[in-house]
């Protein structure tokens, strides 16, 4: 009887370790995808900003570039969805990563979803000082 209880306890601990680490890895990926999507979208900045003008973001192109990056990152074991929104010179990307669990699936939690978020502000910097 003791061996059965001990084996069950070890399985629960192993499940928490395996699925817990998978959740942390998915959270990192959600944040990384959001950050990279914002970086990708932020490159849709006006050419005038490079020559000293006011930075202006092409809203449509920025959202399209960020969304394209999000869509390219899905894998067979994870579903990644997200949105990109431009407000003035700020681009915000939010992502959700849904992944399949291993041990938690045995008790009814077959998949879990985590979220990531990132923002990028387009500012003009001259000699290290935002203008």
N, C-alpha and C positions, 0 to 999 in steps of 0.2 A: 504494500500500500504506500509506504514511504517513497519507494522508487517511482511509482506512478505520479504522485504529487510533485516530486522533484523534477521529473521529466517534463511535466506540464508547465511548471514554473520556468524551467530553462527555455522551453519553446516560446513562452510569452515574452521573456526577456530578449531572446534572439529576434523575435518578431518586431519588438519595439526598436531594437538597434537597427535592423535592416530597413524597415519601413520609415523609421525616423531619419536615418541618413539619406534615404531616397527623397524624403520631403525637403530636407535641407538643400540637397543638390538641385531639386526642381525649383526651389525658391531662388537660389543663386542664378539659375538659368533664366527665370522670369525677369529678374532684375537686369541681367546682362543683355537679354534681348531688348528690353525696354530702353536701356542706355544706348545700345548700338542702333536701334531704330531712330531714336532722337538724333544721334550723331548723323545718321544717314539723311534724315529729313532736314537737319540744320544746314546741310550743304546747298540747299535751295535758297541761298541768300543772294540778294541783288549784287551785281558786279560793282555798283557804285560804292558799296561798303568797303571794298578792297582798296579803292583809290581815295578814301577819306570821307565818303558820303555817309549818310545815315543808313544803318543796316535795316533792310526791309526783307521780310520773308515772303517768298511766293507761296501763299497758303496752299493752293492746289497741288503744286509740285512737292512741297514739303510733306503734306499728308500722304501723297501717293508714294513717295520714296520711303517714308517710314512704314507704311502699311505693306509695301512690297518686301521690305526686310523681314517684318514679322511673319508674313506668309511663307517665306523661304526657309524658316527655321524649324518647322514641324518635323518630327521624326516618327518612326513606327511605334515607339513605346510611349511617346508623349504627344499630346495635342496642345498646340500653342495658338492662342487667339489674342487679339489685341486691338487697340484703337489708338489713333494719333489725332491730336487736336492742336490747332494753332490759335493763339490769342495774342494779337499784336506781334511782338518779337519773341514770344515764348512758345515753344513746342513741348507738349506734354504727351508722353506715350504710356499707356497702361497695358499690361499683358496678363494673361492667365495661362498657367501650365497645368494640364490635367495629366496625371500619370497613374499607371496601374500599380497597385500594391501587391506584395507577395504574401506576407503572413496575415495582414489585416483582411485580406479577401476571404479568409476562412471564417471570419465572424461578421461578414456582410459589408465590409468597406472595401469594395473592389477597386475603387479609384478615388484619388484625392485631388483637389485643386488648390493651387497656391497662386498668389498674385504678385506682380512686380510693377514698379512705377518709376519713371524718370522724367526730368524736365531739362530743357536746354534754353538758355536765354541768349539771343543774338545781341551782342553789344560790341561797340567799337572800342578797341583798346589801343592807346598810344603810349609807348614806353612803359608798359605795365600798369597803366592807370585807365580804368574805364572812362570813356568820354560820354 
